[in-house]
Amino acid sequence: MEKKVLIIEDDPDIAELLLINLNDLGFQADHVNDGLTGVDRALSGDYALVILDVMLPKLDGLEVCKRIRQETKALPILMLTSKAEEFDKVLGLELGADDYLTKPFSLRELVARVKAILRRVDAQQEVSSDEQGELIFGELKVNLEKRKVTLAGQVVDVTAKEFDLLALFANNPGRAYSRQELLDIVWGYQFDGYDHTVNSHINRLRAKIENDPSDPLYIKTVWGVGYRFTELEELD
């Protein structure tokens, strides 16, 4: 079955270019040209990916991303932005976008990003289907199959990227990861110079799963390196 891609873009020339090329690649591509309609379509359609412009009428792309993430953590989002400011890119990623491209972009780069995102999603689904049950660290439980986190019996609301980070850590307790390694593994491509994106995700995760984020039990800082997840014997 061909995968469906939703394009939310108000520039008709860019939209047409994306439609033609995605259809040529074997995707079923749909298009809407404003943010409000985009949210409705993204949440009502069975889409494998949303390509989302930042500057949109009725509702801007950052708000669209935020509303989609409030309803579903699993739908991948590739953001398009004509802005060069680092703030917009980082904010988009922190709101839950999986990747971004700055206009103007090459079609080759777009296709590479689309394929990388979908490969990553497929790989995560394969891991989830192979890994039954939960990873348990004291009161913290990480269910890879259901992508669900509980702490002391209470469900913890985490974003898709926060879950991916936590799952990576919990699958590899004791291993230290640099910030760049985490960017490469979790975001899925080389993303130099955005260490603070990892830091902000780690800080939010700690706020959700640690009783005292300033003295974390689960996600520990390895000074001069990055972060590591606690080992079971440390919880005794």
C-alpha positions, 0 to 999 in steps of 0.5 A, spaced: 500 500 500 502 506 498 503 511 503 500 517 504 503 524 505 499 531 507 502 537 504 500 543 508 503 549 504 500 556 501 505 557 496 502 554 490 508 553 486 512 549 491 505 545 493 505 543 486 512 541 485 512 537 492 505 533 489 508 532 482 515 529 485 512 525 491 507 522 487 512 520 482 516 517 488 510 512 489 506 516 495 499 518 495 500 526 496 494 530 498 495 538 499 491 543 503 493 551 503 492 553 510 493 551 517 486 550 520 484 545 514 491 542 515 490 540 522 483 537 521 486 533 515 492 531 518 488 528 524 482 525 520 487 522 514 491 516 515 497 519 513 504 517 514 508 524 514 506 531 514 510 536 510 508 543 514 510 550 512 511 555 517 508 561 514 501 559 513 494 563 513 489 562 519 494 558 523 501 558 523 505 552 522 508 552 529 501 552 532 499 546 527 505 542 529 503 543 537 495 541 535 497 535 532 502 533 537 497 534 542 493 529 539 498 524 536 505 523 538 506 518 532 505 522 526 511 524 523 512 532 521 517 535 516 517 543 517 519 547 511 521 554 513 523 560 509 526 563 516 533 563 517 533 564 525 535 559 529 529 560 534 524 558 529 528 551 527 529 549 534 522 551 537 519 547 531 523 541 533 521 542 541 514 543 539 515 536 536 517 536 529 521 530 526 525 534 521 526 541 518 528 544 511 530 551 510 527 554 503 530 554 498 531 547 498 533 542 493 528 536 491 534 531 492 535 533 499 527 533 500 526 526 498 532 524 502 529 527 509 522 524 507 525 517 506 530 518 512 524 520 517 519 514 514 525 509 515 526 511 522 519 510 523 519 503 520 525 501 524 521 504 531 515 500 529 519 493 528 523 494 534 516 495 538 513 489 535 520 485 537 520 488 544 514 485 548 513 487 555 516 493 559 523 496 561 522 497 568 527 501 573 524 501 579 517 506 579 519 507 572 516 503 566 517 504 559 513 500 554 516 500 547 510 496 544 505 501 546 510 507 547 507 508 554 511 511 560 508 510 567 511 513 573 509 510 580 503 507 576 501 514 573 502 515 566 507 520 564 505 524 558 511 525 553 512 527 546 515 523 541 522 525 541 522 525 549 519 517 548 525 516 543 530 519 547 528 515 554 527 508 550 534 509 547 537 510 554 533 505 557 535 500 552 542 501 554 543 503 561 550 505 563 552 507 556 554 514 556 552 518 550 554 525 547 549 530 545 551 529 538 550 522 538 543 523 541 542 528 535 544 523 530 541 517 533 534 520 535 533 525 530 536 521 525 541 525 521 547 530 522 545 536 526 551 539 528 551 545 533 544 544 536 546 541 543 541 545 546 536 542 543 538 535 546 539 539 553 532 542 553 529 535 551 533 532 557 530 537 562 523 536 560 524 529 561 527 530 567 521 534 570 516 529 568 520 523 571 525 525 576 522 527 583 528 532 584 530 534 577 536 537 580 539 530 583 536 526 577 535 518 579 534 516 572 538 520 567 544 522 569 549 527 567 556 525 565 560 531 565 565 532 559 561 527 555 553 528 555 548 523 559 547 516 561 541 512 564 542 509 571 543 502 571 539 497 575 544 496 581 544 504 582 536 503 584 537 498 590 
